[in-house]
Amino acid sequence: MLDRETPIVQIKLDVLDRLLPAESAVVFGDIYGIDGGYSVEIFDRGTPRVVLIDTLETAAWQRERIDRPALDFRKGDFSDSLFMLSIREQFEVSVAFDILLHQAPLVHTLNLMLRLTADRIAIVQPMLRELEFPNALVYLPGNTATDLYPEPNPKSDIKVFDVEQVNHAYWQWGMTATFLESVLAGEGFELLEATDICPLPNPRWYWYSAIAKRVRKAESHWTEVRPTPGLFPGPWDRAG
């Protein structure tokens, strides 16, 4: 469960203070290391409908659900389109703490999460400081620029999907705030707040938090693009 004496936990609880109250909430990836702690916190603060989505399950989390039968759970991968589209409801708020940097299909996964978000989303995570160009996203595995890694000694032995040996030094993405904020804007969300919380041991990284609100439906969205069947009218079709 949550170690309330840890500064970053206190920061996340402060973010929840500003996100709530809400009538419903969905929390993404809240099991590893904390056994659904933020989902329980949101529920105990009076949110009647709370759903946690994660691929993992623990005995401590199962006990929490027994104690709070109304606390709901969907066991699955929130980067999986078929799984996510099977959840046919929206939630007033959503919470994504420390998960986006591990998502291989990053923009796709964020889109699926925002589809379930009716009004507001809270995000807290390590962030890469701005680079030469805005909206930067850096792929870390295999990257020779080792000073970009958030941990000083990144491990080469990566077991990211082994429940017993998750290596949190393995972060697939170095993401800048402008990148995340441009994706949110493209999905129809507007920032209510964005905060540089505190530095990480690598000065190129820092803790970042944001709350964004849905203000419009994204038009001409990339998910609506479909291949057009038929022959491509190339120059060979022209007479003469």
Backbone torsions as a table, in degrees:
resi	resn	phi	psi	omega
1	MET	NA	-172.1	-172.3
2	LEU	-77.6	134.3	171.7
3	ASP	-92.5	96.6	-171.4
4	ARG	-70.6	-9.2	177.6
5	GLU	-85.6	-11.1	-178.9
6	THR	-78.4	130.4	-176.4
7	PRO	-56.6	-41.4	-176.3
8	ILE	-70.1	-30.8	174.9
9	VAL	-66.1	-42.6	177.3
10	GLN	-60.5	-39.5	178.2
11	ILE	-62.9	-44.3	-179.5
12	LYS	-65.8	-37.2	176.6
13	LEU	-65.7	-36.3	175.5
14	ASP	-63.7	-38.2	176.8
15	VAL	-63.3	-41.5	176.8
16	LEU	-62.2	-34.9	176.3
17	ASP	-56.2	-38.9	-176.8
18	ARG	-85.5	-21.8	179.1
19	LEU	-79.8	-36.9	-175.3
20	LEU	-94.2	162.0	9.8
21	PRO	-80.4	164.0	177.1
22	ALA	-153.4	156.4	178.3
23	GLU	-83.9	-23.1	179.5
24	SER	-154.3	152.6	-178.3
25	ALA	-148.7	146.3	171.0
26	VAL	-123.1	134.7	-177.2
27	VAL	-119.5	128.3	-176.2
28	PHE	-103.0	126.7	171.6
29	GLY	64.5	60.5	-170.8
30	ASP	-118.1	19.2	-174.5
31	ILE	-99.2	-51.6	-168.5
32	TYR	-59.8	119.2	174.4
33	GLY	83.2	-18.2	-176.7
34	ILE	-132.2	-0.9	171.2
35	ASP	53.5	43.1	177.8
36	GLY	75.5	26.1	-173.1
37	GLY	-59.5	-41.2	-178.4
38	TYR	-75.5	-31.3	175.0
39	SER	-63.6	-43.9	177.2
40	VAL	-62.6	-42.7	179.6
41	GLU	-59.5	-46.0	-179.4
42	ILE	-63.8	-41.9	178.9
43	PHE	-64.3	-45.6	-177.7
44	ASP	-68.9	-17.6	176.2
45	ARG	-84.4	4.3	172.1
46	GLY	105.5	11.5	175.9
47	THR	-82.5	113.9	-171.3
48	PRO	-70.8	-25.1	-177.4
49	ARG	-123.5	107.9	178.6
50	VAL	-128.9	128.5	178.1
51	VAL	-123.7	127.6	173.2
52	LEU	-100.2	136.2	176.4
53	ILE	-119.8	122.1	179.5
54	ASP	-161.4	158.0	176.2
55	THR	-84.3	-17.5	-175.6
56	LEU	-98.9	161.5	175.9
57	GLU	-148.9	142.8	179.6
58	THR	-131.6	161.7	178.5
59	ALA	-63.3	-38.2	179.4
60	ALA	-63.4	-39.7	177.7
61	TRP	-65.6	-40.0	177.4
62	GLN	-61.9	-38.1	177.4
63	ARG	-65.7	-38.6	177.5
64	GLU	-61.3	-39.3	-179.7
65	ARG	-69.2	-34.5	176.4
66	ILE	-65.1	-40.6	179.4
67	ASP	-69.5	-26.8	-177.2
68	ARG	-130.9	79.6	-174.0
69	PRO	-57.7	-25.1	-179.1
70	ALA	-78.7	-12.2	178.4
71	LEU	-76.6	119.9	-169.5
72	ASP	-102.1	163.8	-175.0
73	PHE	-148.7	134.4	170.7
74	ARG	-121.3	113.3	-177.1
75	LYS	-88.9	110.6	-178.8
76	GLY	176.4	179.3	-175.5
77	ASP	-97.0	117.5	-177.6
78	PHE	-76.3	4.6	169.7
79	SER	-98.5	0.5	-177.9
80	ASP	-93.0	115.1	-177.0
81	SER	-59.2	-46.7	-176.1
82	LEU	-62.9	-41.6	178.4
83	PHE	-65.4	-48.0	-175.4
84	MET	-68.0	-38.3	-179.8
85	LEU	-72.3	-13.1	175.4
86	SER	-77.1	-13.6	177.0
87	ILE	-87.6	99.9	-169.4
88	ARG	-97.6	55.4	174.0
89	GLU	-153.2	161.1	173.4
90	GLN	-115.5	157.8	-178.3
91	PHE	-122.3	144.8	-177.2
92	GLU	-58.8	-44.2	180.0
93	VAL	-130.1	157.4	174.0
94	SER	-135.1	156.5	-175.5
95	VAL	-132.0	128.3	178.3
96	ALA	-133.3	99.6	-179.9
97	PHE	-109.3	118.5	169.9
98	ASP	64.1	31.2	-175.1
99	ILE	-120.2	-25.3	-170.8
100	LEU	-66.9	-31.7	-176.1
101	LEU	-71.9	-8.6	179.7
102	HIS	-101.3	0.9	-171.8
103	GLN	-93.8	113.9	179.7
104	ALA	-60.9	-51.8	175.6
105	PRO	-86.3	72.8	-164.3
106	LEU	-62.1	-56.0	-176.6
107	VAL	-66.5	-38.4	177.5
108	HIS	-60.5	-45.6	-179.3
109	THR	-64.1	-43.9	179.0
110	LEU	-62.2	-38.8	176.6
111	ASN	-60.8	-43.3	179.3
112	LEU	-64.2	-38.2	178.4
113	MET	-66.5	-41.8	-177.9
114	LEU	-72.1	-23.7	174.7
115	ARG	-60.8	-30.2	179.9
116	LEU	-87.2	-3.9	-174.0
117	THR	-99.9	111.4	-178.2
118	ALA	-79.9	-32.2	-172.1
119	ASP	-134.7	-58.6	-171.8
120	ARG	-134.9	147.9	174.8
121	ILE	-130.2	140.0	174.9
122	ALA	-112.7	132.2	-179.4
123	ILE	-129.0	129.1	172.0
124	VAL	-132.5	129.8	-178.4
125	GLN	-169.6	163.6	169.2
126	PRO	-65.6	143.7	-177.4
127	MET	-134.5	141.7	175.6
128	LEU	-80.1	133.8	178.7
129	ARG	-64.8	154.7	-174.2
130	GLU	-56.3	141.4	179.0
131	LEU	-101.1	-165.9	-176.1
132	GLU	-59.7	-39.4	180.0
133	PHE	-113.0	144.1	178.0
134	PRO	-70.1	170.4	177.6
135	ASN	59.4	40.4	-175.1
136	ALA	-89.9	141.3	174.9
137	LEU	-135.4	123.4	-174.7
138	VAL	-114.5	128.3	176.3
139	TYR	-85.9	121.0	-170.0
140	LEU	-88.6	-43.6	-177.5
141	PRO	-58.3	126.8	-179.1
142	GLY	83.1	-5.8	-178.6
143	ASN	-72.9	128.3	-177.1
144	THR	-78.6	-12.7	178.3
145	ALA	-81.3	77.8	-172.3
146	THR	-64.5	-19.2	178.4
147	ASP	-71.4	-6.9	176.8
148	LEU	-84.9	-12.9	-178.2
149	TYR	-72.8	137.5	-179.6
150	PRO	-67.1	-30.0	177.5
151	GLU	-95.7	143.4	-176.1
152	PRO	-67.0	-27.5	-178.3
153	ASN	-129.5	78.6	-178.8
154	PRO	-62.8	138.1	-178.8
155	LYS	-87.0	146.4	177.7
156	SER	-89.8	-19.4	-179.3
157	ASP	-86.5	97.3	-171.1
158	ILE	-101.1	120.4	176.5
159	LYS	-128.2	62.8	-169.8
160	VAL	-69.6	-23.3	-178.4
161	PHE	-106.5	9.9	174.6
162	ASP	-89.1	116.2	-173.2
163	VAL	-58.4	-35.0	-176.2
164	GLU	-83.7	-16.0	-172.5
165	GLN	-133.3	36.9	178.2
166	VAL	-63.2	125.8	-177.6
167	ASN	-101.5	104.4	-176.1
168	HIS	-77.9	-3.9	168.9
169	ALA	-74.9	-13.9	179.1
170	TYR	-88.6	97.8	174.8
171	TRP	-117.2	123.4	-175.3
172	GLN	-69.0	-32.6	-171.4
173	TRP	-123.5	140.6	161.6
174	GLY	-102.7	114.0	-171.6
175	MET	-115.9	135.9	174.5
176	THR	-93.6	157.4	-178.9
177	ALA	-61.0	-38.1	-179.2
178	THR	-64.2	-32.7	176.7
179	PHE	-63.8	-53.7	-178.6
180	LEU	-59.2	-43.0	-176.9
181	GLU	-68.0	-32.7	176.6
182	SER	-70.8	-36.2	176.2
183	VAL	-64.8	-44.5	177.9
184	LEU	-59.4	-42.9	179.0
185	ALA	-62.9	-40.2	178.8
186	GLY	-66.3	-22.3	178.0
187	GLU	-91.8	2.8	176.9
188	GLY	92.2	20.5	-179.3
189	PHE	-110.9	147.0	179.0
190	GLU	-120.4	136.4	-179.3
191	LEU	-67.0	130.7	168.7
192	LEU	-92.0	-33.5	176.7
193	GLU	-158.8	152.3	174.1
194	ALA	-149.2	128.2	-169.9
195	THR	-133.1	132.7	168.2
196	ASP	-84.8	104.2	-169.0
197	ILE	-79.9	-59.2	-176.3
198	CYS	-164.1	156.2	-178.5
199	PRO	-75.3	161.0	171.0
200	LEU	-103.5	169.0	-179.9
201	PRO	-54.2	-37.1	171.9
202	ASN	-83.6	115.7	-174.3
203	PRO	-63.1	-12.4	177.5
204	ARG	-79.1	-4.9	-178.4
205	TRP	-122.8	157.0	175.9
206	TYR	-155.0	162.8	173.6
207	TRP	-81.8	135.8	-174.4
208	TYR	-130.4	143.2	172.9
209	SER	-135.8	150.1	178.8
210	ALA	-152.0	149.7	167.2
211	ILE	-125.9	129.2	-179.6
212	ALA	-126.1	151.4	-175.6
213	LYS	-121.8	138.2	175.8
214	ARG	-70.8	124.9	-179.1
215	VAL	-119.1	-14.9	-179.5
216	ARG	-163.3	165.7	171.2
217	LYS	-86.7	128.3	179.6
218	ALA	-63.6	126.8	-179.5
219	GLU	-96.0	152.4	-179.0
220	SER	50.3	47.3	-175.3
221	HIS	-74.1	149.5	-176.8
222	TRP	-64.6	-23.4	178.6
223	THR	-72.7	-14.8	-179.5
224	GLU	-89.8	-6.4	-177.6
225	VAL	-78.6	130.1	178.7
226	ARG	-128.8	146.7	175.3
227	PRO	-61.1	141.7	178.1
228	THR	-92.4	119.3	-179.1
229	PRO	-69.4	155.3	177.1
230	GLY	117.6	177.3	-179.4
231	LEU	-79.0	142.7	176.3
232	PHE	-77.9	123.8	-178.4
233	PRO	-76.6	87.9	-178.8
234	GLY	-89.8	-179.3	-178.1
235	PRO	-63.3	-19.5	179.2
236	TRP	-70.4	-11.7	179.8
237	ASP	-86.2	-7.4	-173.8
238	ARG	-85.7	139.0	178.6
239	ALA	-69.3	145.1	176.3
240	GLY	80.1	NA	NA
